[in-house]
Amino acid sequence: VGLEPVRVVEILKDRPSWHRDCRRLTTLYATSTGNGGTLEVLYMQMYAPTTLAPARDFCTLRYTSLLEDGSYVICERSLNGSHAAPTAPPMQSFVRAEMLSSGYLIRPCEGSGSIIIIVDHMDLEPWTVPEVLRPLYESSAVLAHKVTITALRHLRHLAQEAALEVPGGVQQPAAVRSLSLRLSRGFNDAVNGFTDDGWTALASDGMDDVTVVVKATPATREVGVQLATSNGVLCAKASML
């Protein structure tokens, strides 16, 4: 891609900016190493693609290093209790998944630009989802499509926009991408309905195939079994096998 290695590093490490399933990425701890590298302990939450499966989260260790030839290496893998490092405690509504040895190699091209090699290796704990959904959690092709190829496409789009940028011009592709990301995040937000996002489940009649949740604003209030809404979001969701 036509981006300098340091810029590629910045983009790839900002996972929420390009990975639509990434809900949150928090740095719990960071320090510099003696050779100029960076060591980080990260906590990441991933949306569930369906109401039939819980969301996933990860606690990982990420190491970034600059090699003598100008290449950058970013290595990341999950932490567990055997490591002497701070880890995020188990979170309600999330299944702790495992990231095995993964990362990026960003090599500078002669002249300008970068050559990028990506390795993604995850164990998404498929045993926690209904059997019919397990291929989605075990497939290398699905992982590549949702993570690896998405990262490469995002880098390519940014490189193309930078090459075509004209002073004073309108950045329409970037605006479209930003809107698309917001729409996707809004959909994922409604499918998952996390309480810390403001979603509240309404009482049901005992049927478990349809869930009704509401995201209330100060102008929204619950009156008995009725909901008085002047400015809020009501979401009815169902997943069918």
Secondary structure in CASP SS format (residue, H / E / C, confidence):
PFRMAT SS
TARGET T0000
AUTHOR 0000-0000-0000
METHOD secondary structure of the structure
MODEL  1
V C 1.00
G C 1.00
L C 1.00
E C 1.00
P H 1.00
V H 1.00
R H 1.00
V H 1.00
V H 1.00
E H 1.00
I H 1.00
L H 1.00
K H 1.00
D C 1.00
R H 1.00
P H 1.00
S H 1.00
W C 1.00
H C 1.00
R C 1.00
D C 1.00
C E 1.00
R E 1.00
R E 1.00
L E 1.00
T E 1.00
T E 1.00
L E 1.00
Y E 1.00
A E 1.00
T E 1.00
S E 1.00
T C 1.00
G C 1.00
N C 1.00
G C 1.00
G C 1.00
T E 1.00
L E 1.00
E E 1.00
V E 1.00
L E 1.00
Y E 1.00
M E 1.00
Q E 1.00
M E 1.00
Y C 1.00
A C 1.00
P C 1.00
T C 1.00
T C 1.00
L C 1.00
A C 1.00
P C 1.00
A E 1.00
R E 1.00
D E 1.00
F E 1.00
C E 1.00
T E 1.00
L E 1.00
R E 1.00
Y E 1.00
T E 1.00
S E 1.00
L E 1.00
L C 1.00
E C 1.00
D C 1.00
G C 1.00
S C 1.00
Y E 1.00
V E 1.00
I E 1.00
C E 1.00
E E 1.00
R E 1.00
S E 1.00
L C 1.00
N C 1.00
G C 1.00
S C 1.00
H C 1.00
A C 1.00
A C 1.00
P C 1.00
T C 1.00
A C 1.00
P C 1.00
P C 1.00
M C 1.00
Q C 1.00
S C 1.00
F E 1.00
V E 1.00
R E 1.00
A C 1.00
E E 1.00
M E 1.00
L C 1.00
S C 1.00
S E 1.00
G E 1.00
Y E 1.00
L E 1.00
I E 1.00
R E 1.00
P E 1.00
C C 1.00
E C 1.00
G C 1.00
S C 1.00
G C 1.00
S E 1.00
I E 1.00
I E 1.00
I E 1.00
I E 1.00
V E 1.00
D C 1.00
H C 1.00
M E 1.00
D E 1.00
L C 1.00
E C 1.00
P H 1.00
W H 1.00
T H 1.00
V C 1.00
P C 1.00
E H 1.00
V H 1.00
L H 1.00
R H 1.00
P H 1.00
L H 1.00
Y H 1.00
E H 1.00
S C 1.00
S H 1.00
A H 1.00
V H 1.00
L H 1.00
A H 1.00
H H 1.00
K H 1.00
V H 1.00
T H 1.00
I H 1.00
T H 1.00
A H 1.00
L H 1.00
R H 1.00
H H 1.00
L H 1.00
R H 1.00
H H 1.00
L H 1.00
A H 1.00
Q H 1.00
E H 1.00
A H 1.00
A H 1.00
L H 1.00
E C 1.00
V C 1.00
P C 1.00
G C 1.00
G C 1.00
V C 1.00
Q C 1.00
Q H 1.00
P H 1.00
A H 1.00
A H 1.00
V H 1.00
R H 1.00
S H 1.00
L H 1.00
S H 1.00
L H 1.00
R H 1.00
L H 1.00
S H 1.00
R H 1.00
G H 1.00
F H 1.00
N H 1.00
D H 1.00
A H 1.00
V H 1.00
N H 1.00
G C 1.00
F C 1.00
T H 1.00
D H 1.00
D H 1.00
G C 1.00
W E 1.00
T E 1.00
A E 1.00
L C 1.00
A C 1.00
S C 1.00
D C 1.00
G C 1.00
M C 1.00
D C 1.00
D C 1.00
V C 1.00
T E 1.00
V E 1.00
V E 1.00
V E 1.00
K E 1.00
A C 1.00
T C 1.00
P C 1.00
A C 1.00
T C 1.00
R E 1.00
E E 1.00
V E 1.00
G C 1.00
V C 1.00
Q E 1.00
L E 1.00
A E 1.00
T C 1.00
S C 1.00
N C 1.00
G C 1.00
V E 1.00
L E 1.00
C E 1.00
A E 1.00
K E 1.00
A C 1.00
S C 1.00
M C 1.00
L C 1.00
END
